[in-house]
Amino acid sequence: MIRITLREITWRIAAAGLLSLVALPGLAATQVPQPGSITQAEWHTYVSHFVTEGGRVVDDANGNISHSESQGYGLLLAYLSKDQATFDQIWSFTETNMWLRDDGLVAWKWDPATRPHIQDINNASDGDVLIAYSLALAAKKWNRSDLGDAALRIATAIATKLVFKTDEQWIITPAVTGFDSKDAEDGPVINLSYWIFEAFPVLAEMTKQGDLNKLTHSGVDLIQEARFGPDMLPSDWISLHDGMKPASGFPTEFSYNSFRIPLYLMRSGHESTELLKPFLNAMGSSKDGVQVINVNTGARSKPLNDLGYAAIGAALECVLEGKPLPEEITTFKPTSYYPSTLHLLVLSFITEQHPVCR
């Protein structure tokens, strides 16, 4: 007798395009990205710089380590580039070398310089979300129940181990350990760049865990509340202990992490001026680079000149002011792993949702 599990039936229905996402009341419908918004030339250039033949996505500005974030970004970019072969290589490395935790989450860091390569088994929630989301998209598009099963396991772990309510807001903790009130004096501590808005409805639909959808509402509310100092910007790390403020023990900066908050908002269809204007003020007109900003004093650091950071400012100007992207932004020239990744995500977003700006 041939036996088909409910999970297999669910993913076969999804592959046929019969599962749809429901728009959240009061918020924009999430834009589900489609393969093809990154060109083969752009993707091949990225792969030649940052992806090994074994599927490891290398953070070349950070000791050539790999982490769940880099693997998740690599999976998402491979999906957007319609490269199923490289997607499988990246997932194979991730599954074999980093998906080692008993709870279904992914170990956050793989270091080629240490033995064993994983010294810290803790997870990183943004990496988990990126991986589960990319697997879910690929499972549906390519009719792959093996990817769907993996996505479901990770997404269920996210919903049950990382998402919870504190006071009146639903949050995703940055990791299983280290950031709640038991581990941090001013915990819970959150990082708003871990709210990957486009992913939550996809994962909620797959797992039937409504708490994942609640993250979208709470994330928008928290971003609107976390407007610190003269620039009205969030710090990378935020304490929710006795109100909202920059977390102790971390730089009080709008920096590398938070640069991607407006990108995640725009990619998910949240493009209101009220929501995005502080980010436009900080990152727009960034021909001379994007600056790290002390959210308490407004002091600026030396500008960061990577085009990937400037690309986010250019996307904000496109969305809010209708300005075409500068030519240097429309041409992908990799620098280091992280800004180059953001650059491709910007180009994918503009190509798919605002092609008039490119």
Secondary structure, 3 states (H helix, E strand, C coil): CCCCCHHHHHHHHHHCCCCCCCCCCCCCCCCCCCCCCCCHHHHHHHHHHHECCCCCECECCCCCEEEHHHHHHHHHHHHHCCCHHHHHHHHHHHHHHCCCCCCCCCECEECCCCCCCCCCCCECHHHHHHHHHHHHHHHHHHCCHHHHHHHHHHHHHHHHHCEEEECCEEEECCCCCCCCCCCCCCCCEECHHHCCCCHHHHHHHHHCCHHHHHHHHHHHHHHHHCCECCCCECCCCEECCCCCEECCCCCCEECCCHHHHHHHHHHCCCCCHHHHHHHHHHHCCCCCCECCEECCCCCECCCECCHHHHHHHHHHHHHHHCCCCCHHHHCCCCCCHHHHHHHHHHHHHHHHHCHHHC
